[in-house]
């Protein structure tokens, strides 16, 4: 009996080692493909709709951005993502999935010219997520789950990486993209939805579900972030009570609607100053701040430096990269 048990354990360990070796080889292929199509640091679009490659050769200050429903995979290196006070780390063994439009901060870990962080991102359409969920016939089971964060990590598997590689290689055969890309994206969604936390991604596409209501609340805030926030009005938009809205919104986004709006405003103000060259007073007013002192105070607290100094540093960072 003991001999049989030992043999089973050894066989299981062997299976795991073989799977890890397979993942390592597939990540190396993915890294080579990303390396070929990214000649410089930054995020690079591809001919495949929704597919982006990323490269970083040095550690930088946290980058602030807004993720839409997406899956992020690293072929090389590791990355830290901040959702308010929550921290998510993913690397060559884990992927990151975002199920809502969330304002986040990201930071590459250990990037260098010798070992750049190389990764990819696939953005999903809500209708495609919904179609995949319906095909799996799991809507009733998933709808009954408690609402959780709109972001999670999961273990990479050979089956998921196989579908990802087929999608990535379409960049080299653009004539195949219209016919094959939707099939590969559907397969990737299927693999993610089948994972332990896949129901979190599925919930935001289901009707009669609080995650979908939160998706509507988030979309409303994106469209109206420059206006004064009346929480009662937002609650009416999503057919919820104020208390229920607050509870479910924080469960999904790790912040209150007011905190969420503030991050949207500050990120947009930063983008305006950086891309259009306007001063802090103008940028703050355009995103909805009536008080410049309040804007400067909240900007400094969020980005770690006053607006003018922060934008100057960002421009210097961009110049050093180019």
N, C-alpha and C positions, 0 to 999 in steps of 0.2 A: 504493500500500500504506500509506504514511504517512498519507495523507488518510483512508483507511478506518479506520485505528487511532485517529486523532484523533476521528473521528465516533463511534466506539464508546465512547471514554472520555467524551466530552461527553454522550452518551446515558445512560451509566451514572450520571454525576454528576447529570444531570437527574432520573433515576429516584429517586436518593437524596434529592435536595432535595424532590421531590414527596412522598416517604414521610415525611420529617421534618415537612413542613408538615401533612400529614394527622395525624400523631401529635400535633402541637401543638394542632390544632383539637380533637381527641378528648380530650386532657388538659384543655383549657379547659371542655369540656362536663362532664367528670368532676368538675372542681373546683367548678363551679357547683352540681352536684347535691349534693356533699358539704357545701358551704357552706350550702345550704338546710336540710340535716338535722342540722347541728351548730351549735347556738347558743352553745356554750361550749367551752372547752378540755377535752381528754380523749378517751377512747374511748367511742363511742356504738354500742350495738347497734341492729339494724334488724329489720324484720319478716321479712327473708329469713334463714333459718337459716344460721349460720356467717359472715354478712356483717357487718362492722363498719366504721364511719367514724371517722376520727381528725382532731383539730384541735389545733394548738399555736400560740400567739401570742407566745411568749417562750422564750428559751433557758433550760434548767433543768439541774440536775445529772443525770447519767445515771440513767435509771429502770431498775430491775431487775425482770424478769418472766420467765415461762416460756412459750416459744412451742411450740405443738403444730404438726403438719404444716400449713403455711399458705403463702399467697402474699400479699406486701405490695406495693402499688403506690402511688406518690406522684403526685398530680395537680399538686401545687405544692410547691416546696421540696426539701430533701434531708435524709437521715437517716443516722446512724452506728449500727451494731450491733456489739457486742463479744461474741465467743464465746471466753471465757477471754482468751488473748493475740491471737487473730485479730480483725481489724477488717474489716467489710464496709460499704461506702458505696453507697447507691442514691438515685436522684433521678428527674427526669422522663424520663430516657432508659433507665433500668434498673429491673428489678423484683428483689425478693428472694424466694427460696423456702427454706423450712425443711422438712426431711423427717423430723425426729425431734422428740421433746419435749425441748427444750434450754433450760437456764437462760441467759439473755442479759442484757446491759445495752444500753439504747438511748438515743440522744441526738439531738434535733432540731438542725439546723444553720441558723443565720441566721433563726430564726423571729421575727416581729414582728407587732404588731397590723395594720400596713399590708400585710404579705405573710405571712400565716400559713402554716405547713406543713399541707397538706391531704392526707390519704391514706386508703387503705382496706385491709382485710385480709379474705381469704377462708380460713376454716379448712376443712380436708379430713378426711374419714373415710378410714381405711385401706382399708376395703372398696371405697370408690369409686375410690381410686387403683388397687387391684388389678384392679377390673373394667375400668378404662380401659386398663391395661397388657395384659390378656388380649385385649381387642378389637383392640389394635395388633399382636398376634401377635409381640411382640418379647421375650418372656420369656427364651428361651434365650440370645439375644445379650446381654441386659442382665445376666443372672445371672453371666456370665463376667467382667464388669468388676471391677477392683480396688475395694475399699471406699474411699470418700472422705468428706470432711466432710459432715455432715448439713445443710449450708447453702450456698447459692450465689446468685449474681446472674446476670441475663441481660438481653439487649437487648429493650426493648419493641418490639412490632410492631403495625401497624394491625389485623391479624387477631385478635391477643390482646385489644387494647383494645376492639375491636368486641364481642366476647363479654362482656367485663367491663362495658361500658356497658349492654348489654341486661340483664344481671343487676342492675346498680345501679338502672336505671329501674323494675324491678319493685317497688321500695319505694313507688312512687306508684300502683301497681295491685295491691294485696294479694290480690285475688281470683285473679290469675294466678300467684301464687307457687307453690302446690302443683304445678301442671302444668308450668310453664316453668322454675322455678329449677333442678331437677335436670338438665334438658337443658343449660342454660347452664353450670352447674358442670362437667358432663362435657366440654363443649367447651373450657372454660378448661383443664381438666386435659390434654386432648388437645394443646392448643397448647403447654403447658409441657413435656409429655413429648416433644414433637417438637423442642424446642429442643436446642442443643448439649450442655447438661448435664442434660437431662431424665431421663437414666438414673439420676441420683443420687436423684431423687424416686421413680422406679419400683422401685429395688432394695429399699427398705424394705417393699414390699408383696409381695415374691416369696418363696415358700417355698424351702428349701434354699439360703439365702443368708445371708452373714454380716451384712448390713445388717438383715435381719429379726431375727437373733439379738441384735443390738445394740438393736433396738427393744424386745425382750423384757427385756433387761438394764436398759434405761432405765425401763421400766414397773415392774420389780421394785424399783428404787431409789426411784422415786416413792412406791411403796406402803410401803416399809420404811425410809425415810430416817432416822426417829427411833430406829432400832435400831442396835446396834453392827454395823459392816460386817465380815463375814467373806468375803473375796474368794473363797475356795475354795467357799463355799456359793453365791455368785452364779454362779461358773463352772459348778457342777453344774446350776443352774437353766436355763442356756442351752446345756448339753451341749458345753462347750468346756473346754480346758485353761486354767490360770491365765495362762500366757504369751500364749496366743492371745487370750484375753479382753482383756488389757491392751493388746495391739497394735491390735486391731480397735476397741476402745472409744475409744482415743485418736485413731485415724484419723477416726472419726465425730464425736466431741464436742470434740476438742482438749484433753481433760483425762483424768486417770485416774478410775476409779470412786470413789476416795476424795475427790478434788477435786470431782467431780460431786455426791456426797452432801453435802459441806460447803456448796456453794452452795445446794442445796435447803434445808438446815437454816437457813442464815442468812437466806435470802429468806422462809421461813415464819416465823421468829422476828420479823423486821421487820414482817411483815403482822400478826402477833398483837399486838405492842406498839402498832401504829398503830390497829388496828381495835377491839381489846378493852381497851386501856388498862392492860395488865399491865406489871409492871416487868421489867427485863432478866433477873434471876435466874429468875423464873417462866417467861419465854419461852424462855430457854436450856434449862431443864430439860425443858420440853414437847417441844422438838425433838431431845432426846437428849444434851445436854451434861451431864456430871456435874460439871465444874469451871466455876464462874462466871468465874474469871479467864481460863481458856482461851477461853470464849465471848466475853468482852469483847475479848480480844486479837484473835481471828480476825474478829470483827465489825468492829472498828476498821480492821483491815487491808483488809477487803473493801469496806466502805462509806465509808471515809475519815474516820470520826468515831466516838467511843464511842456505844453504844446510845442513851442518854438524849439526848445532844446531836443525834444524827442524827434521831431521831423528832421532837424539838422543831422542827428545821429543816423536816422534811417537813410538819408541821402548819402552820407559818407559810407555807410555799409554797402549801398548799391554801387557806388563808384569804385570801391575796393574790389567788389566781385567782378565788375566789368573791366 
